[in-house]
Amino acid sequence: MAGEKVHLTGAKETLLMTLYGKALESRMPDSLLGDHFADTAVRKIDYDFSRLKVDENLGIGLAIRAKTLDVRVEDFLARNPEAIVLHLGCGLDTRFFRVDPPPGVDWFDVDYPEVIELRRKLYPTRDHYHLIASSVTEPGLLAGVPRHRLAIVVAEGLTPYLPADEGLRLLSR
Ligand SMILES: C[S@@+](CC[C@H](N)C(=O)[O-])C[C@H]1O[C@@H](n2cnc3c(N)ncnc32)[C@H](O)[C@@H]1O
């Protein structure tokens, strides 16, 4: 089967580094993250990952960062099983599948339209799992997100790509 071709540039292309790092770490015998969803996605993508110069060491660092955030989200959802998760600049990260939230949770993965289109091709859908195809800097970003429920906001590896004033506007929104 021919793989999914990707043509991402700039900040969007960096999602391939984090995805590949997590996939490499998941292949290690004592993997911390065990992100076999990332590994499966990498195998479906037609792209020369060797050009990214990502090795197992970087993968371990990325896995520690991702696991730290997964544990925070799991802890929050265990205490608030009807909450919302807003996952900004999600890239192809598979946190939703790793965390496997309780059925009362509504989860929103947000990234640029090209990235969300790729997610739709690579990952399954599920009830209460929503994709928002938008820059996080768009004023209408939260239009479809319920405002009166507890929420946790996760942004992993996103802020380096946001100008400071945009980042502050996003936080205040
Ligand atoms: C280094 S990747 C991290 C991806 C994912 N969070 C992870 O840890 O694997 C940076 C991500 O931020 C996204 N991004 C950067 N600027 C963005 C913006 N203004 N709006 C939405 N997504 C953005 C990119 O498309 C990319 O998916």
The ligand as an SDF file (V2000), in Angstrom:
LIG
                    3D

 27 29  0  0  0  0  0  0  0  0999 V2000
    6.9230   20.8470   17.3760 C   0  0  0  0  0  0  0  0  0  0  0  0
    5.3130   20.5230   16.7040 S   0  0  0  0  0  0  0  0  0  0  0  0
    4.5690   19.7880   18.1500 C   0  0  0  0  0  0  0  0  0  0  0  0
    3.3960   18.9370   17.7750 C   0  0  0  0  0  0  0  0  0  0  0  0
    2.7670   18.1830   18.9640 C   0  0  0  0  0  0  0  0  0  0  0  0
    2.3080   19.1000   19.9840 N   0  0  0  0  0  0  0  0  0  0  0  0
    3.7490   17.2030   19.5470 C   0  0  0  0  0  0  0  0  0  0  0  0
    4.2350   17.4380   20.6660 O   0  0  0  0  0  0  0  0  0  0  0  0
    4.0480   16.1930   18.8870 O   0  0  0  0  0  0  0  0  0  0  0  0
    4.5980   22.1710   16.6760 C   0  0  0  0  0  0  0  0  0  0  0  0
    3.1340   22.1500   16.2590 C   0  0  0  0  0  0  0  0  0  0  0  0
    2.5760   23.4410   16.4850 O   0  0  0  0  0  0  0  0  0  0  0  0
    1.7120   23.7180   15.4010 C   0  0  0  0  0  0  0  0  0  0  0  0
    1.5380   25.1600   15.3130 N   0  0  0  0  0  0  0  0  0  0  0  0
    2.4880   26.1260   15.2590 C   0  0  0  0  0  0  0  0  0  0  0  0
    1.9200   27.3410   15.1910 N   0  0  0  0  0  0  0  0  0  0  0  0
    0.5720   27.1300   15.2200 C   0  0  0  0  0  0  0  0  0  0  0  0
   -0.5560   27.9910   15.1670 C   0  0  0  0  0  0  0  0  0  0  0  0
   -0.4260   29.3260   15.0820 N   0  0  0  0  0  0  0  0  0  0  0  0
   -1.7910   27.4300   15.2050 N   0  0  0  0  0  0  0  0  0  0  0  0
   -1.9530   26.0930   15.2790 C   0  0  0  0  0  0  0  0  0  0  0  0
   -0.9140   25.2180   15.3410 N   0  0  0  0  0  0  0  0  0  0  0  0
    0.3280   25.7450   15.2980 C   0  0  0  0  0  0  0  0  0  0  0  0
    2.4180   23.1270   14.1950 C   0  0  0  0  0  0  0  0  0  0  0  0
    1.5560   22.9630   13.0780 O   0  0  0  0  0  0  0  0  0  0  0  0
    2.9040   21.8090   14.7860 C   0  0  0  0  0  0  0  0  0  0  0  0
    1.9400   20.8090   14.6700 O   0  0  0  0  0  0  0  0  0  0  0  0
  1  2  1  0
  2  3  1  0
  2 10  1  0
  3  4  1  0
  4  5  1  0
  5  6  1  0
  5  7  1  0
  7  8  2  0
  7  9  1  0
 10 11  1  0
 11 12  1  0
 11 26  1  0
 12 13  1  0
 13 14  1  0
 13 24  1  0
 14 15  1  0
 14 23  1  0
 15 16  2  0
 16 17  1  0
 17 18  1  0
 17 23  2  0
 18 19  1  0
 18 20  2  0
 20 21  1  0
 21 22  2  0
 22 23  1  0
 24 25  1  0
 24 26  1  0
 26 27  1  0
M  CHG  2   2   1   9  -1
M  END
$$$$
